[in-house]
């Protein structure tokens, strides 16, 4: 059995630096846990001079081949982010017989099934706990602890940027633009926040969760995705008055042999656990055949929480190497179709800007009735005397999305309706 297990890192940014520091600082504790030394071999960086000035550890390289061909490196941690060149690097590492730990949601969402198969063929492991939920342990439980369950549904808040923005909009009554600027100033949002605010980041994470929960290969491009950029502070205020909180919610459910996936701002009952997940926290709620409903909550991003997930995977692999244990695989994929959202059933919140004249509500109600949509409540705001318009806030009883979309298309053509401002599902 080995006394030293070599580990190399791809990337030394915020997360990479945290992993590197922890490996060096806690080396004795890790040695006790594993039964062998975790020896840091090489670190791939872009600017050698920069990192050699910051860190006393000197085995930095700007050449990936130095790590790929290093016979003493058995585990590689990929923290480059993005698809290119990370995917190619991971593929080459697995083919060379090296174990890989990655936090890369882009790569695992698009190529996870292929990489897991490749790892199995080369008798190595690929672990990716940090790719979803940062420090929340969710990949492990879905891969092992919950395997006896048939998972019926996933409901998740898995983007810290948007959850922070919606929290400050709601609590401090500030606009979307102000919330985004504050998130950027605090480092919670990128200079180009598109992937976060439009839900693209969430679609990658939901695809990974679906793969594990439903044992199916889900392409993130097939997931309906709507971000928070279309939200107005008014929507959050009206939701509060109705007893709800708006969150960017990712949902997936197994229904009639198909997976229905939807990511969009949703009204969540103030009595529900997910409504209380604020700031940069993430939460994932699963419903299983045996366990019932279970919620995993914690920090969804940041150097320390992500390092926690990465190093947990590293230690697990290192133990397997030390004691020559074979890791079981969980890559049996069902052929399950991802359905469009036309069959998605929900109650809905609808905000309309309408002409302030008689007969408006009757016209809208008539259209809704035509598509068998029952209105649960109506709120009309004070009229804008200058524009001669008013806001109508409707909530519906449960209806199919297909019917809702048809009704909205017809309502948009109704002369008394100025604009359909928002359409959001309600989760009780």
Order of alpha helices (4+ residues) and beta strands (2+ residues): beta-alpha-alpha-beta-alpha-beta-alpha-beta-alpha-beta-alpha-beta-beta-alpha-alpha-alpha-alpha-beta-alpha-beta-beta-beta-beta-alpha-beta-beta-alpha-beta-beta-beta-alpha-beta
